[in-house]
Amino acid sequence: MIKLRLKRFGKKREVSYRIVAINSHARRDGRPLEEVGFYNPRTDETRLDVDAITRRLEQGAQPTETVRHILEKANLIEKRKTTFKTTAKPEVKAEA
């Protein structure tokens, strides 16, 4: 399976990330199939290759949670609707 995830690069304490399409079994800093964006968490700078990202998503690539959040902020994918399950049991009245 192909994933869209972050690949770390930069100096110590000055980290930046590339958003890459990579095989899910490959190591974090392994050789990617394609580099599709850039993310700098210190300045919140984001550069995305929209065509490449949409093509990979159409092919079935799954983004990680962090990449999904970045793509949601850029309005490339819809925000997931979170459903909360209630743990309270409904009251059942026993008739005697």
C-alpha positions as CSV (number, residue, x, y, z in Angstrom):
1,M,0.0,0.0,0.0
2,I,1.2,3.5,-0.8
3,K,1.1,6.1,2.0
4,L,1.5,9.9,1.9
5,R,3.7,10.6,4.9
6,L,6.4,12.9,6.2
7,K,10.1,12.4,5.5
8,R,12.3,14.2,8.0
9,F,15.3,16.3,6.9
10,G,17.3,19.3,8.2
11,K,19.6,19.9,11.1
12,K,19.0,19.0,14.7
13,R,16.3,21.2,16.3
14,E,15.7,22.8,12.9
15,V,13.7,20.0,11.4
16,S,11.7,20.3,8.2
17,Y,9.7,17.6,6.4
18,R,9.0,16.6,2.8
19,I,5.6,15.1,2.1
20,V,6.3,11.9,0.1
21,A,4.5,9.1,-1.5
22,I,6.2,5.9,-0.3
23,N,5.5,2.2,0.2
24,S,4.0,1.7,3.7
25,H,6.6,-1.0,4.5
26,A,9.6,1.3,3.7
27,R,11.5,3.1,6.5
28,R,10.7,6.7,7.3
29,D,13.7,8.2,5.5
30,G,13.8,5.6,2.7
31,R,13.6,6.3,-1.0
32,P,10.2,7.7,-1.9
33,L,8.2,7.0,-5.0
34,E,7.6,10.7,-5.4
35,E,8.0,13.9,-3.4
36,V,4.7,15.8,-3.4
37,G,5.2,18.6,-0.9
38,F,7.1,20.4,1.8
39,Y,6.2,21.3,5.4
40,N,8.1,23.4,7.9
41,P,6.5,23.2,11.4
42,R,8.6,26.0,12.8
43,T,7.2,28.6,10.4
44,D,4.1,26.7,9.4
45,E,5.2,27.0,5.7
46,T,3.6,24.5,3.4
47,R,4.2,23.9,-0.3
48,L,2.1,21.3,-2.1
49,D,2.1,19.8,-5.6
50,V,-1.7,19.7,-5.9
51,D,-1.7,17.6,-9.1
52,A,0.6,15.0,-7.8
53,I,-1.3,14.7,-4.5
54,T,-4.7,14.4,-6.1
55,R,-3.3,11.8,-8.5
56,R,-1.9,9.7,-5.7
57,L,-5.1,9.9,-3.6
58,E,-7.1,8.8,-6.7
59,Q,-4.8,5.8,-7.0
60,G,-5.6,4.8,-3.4
61,A,-2.8,6.3,-1.4
62,Q,-3.6,6.7,2.3
63,P,-2.3,9.8,4.1
64,T,-1.1,9.6,7.7
65,E,-3.0,11.6,10.3
66,T,-0.5,14.5,10.2
67,V,-0.5,14.7,6.4
68,R,-4.3,14.4,6.4
69,H,-4.4,17.5,8.7
70,I,-2.1,19.4,6.4
71,L,-4.2,18.5,3.4
72,E,-7.4,19.5,5.3
73,K,-5.9,22.9,6.1
74,A,-5.1,23.4,2.4
75,N,-8.7,22.3,1.4
76,L,-7.4,19.4,-0.7
77,I,-9.5,16.8,1.1
78,E,-12.7,17.1,3.1
79,K,-12.6,17.2,6.9
80,R,-13.7,13.9,8.4
81,K,-16.8,14.0,10.4
82,T,-16.1,12.7,13.9
83,T,-18.8,10.6,15.4
84,F,-18.8,10.1,19.1
85,K,-20.2,6.8,20.4
86,T,-22.1,7.0,23.6
87,T,-21.2,4.5,26.2
88,A,-24.3,5.1,28.3
89,K,-26.8,2.2,28.1
90,P,-30.4,3.0,27.5
91,E,-32.7,2.5,30.4
92,V,-34.9,-0.5,30.1
93,K,-37.9,-0.6,32.4
94,A,-38.9,-4.1,33.5
95,E,-42.6,-4.6,33.8
96,A,-43.7,-7.0,36.6
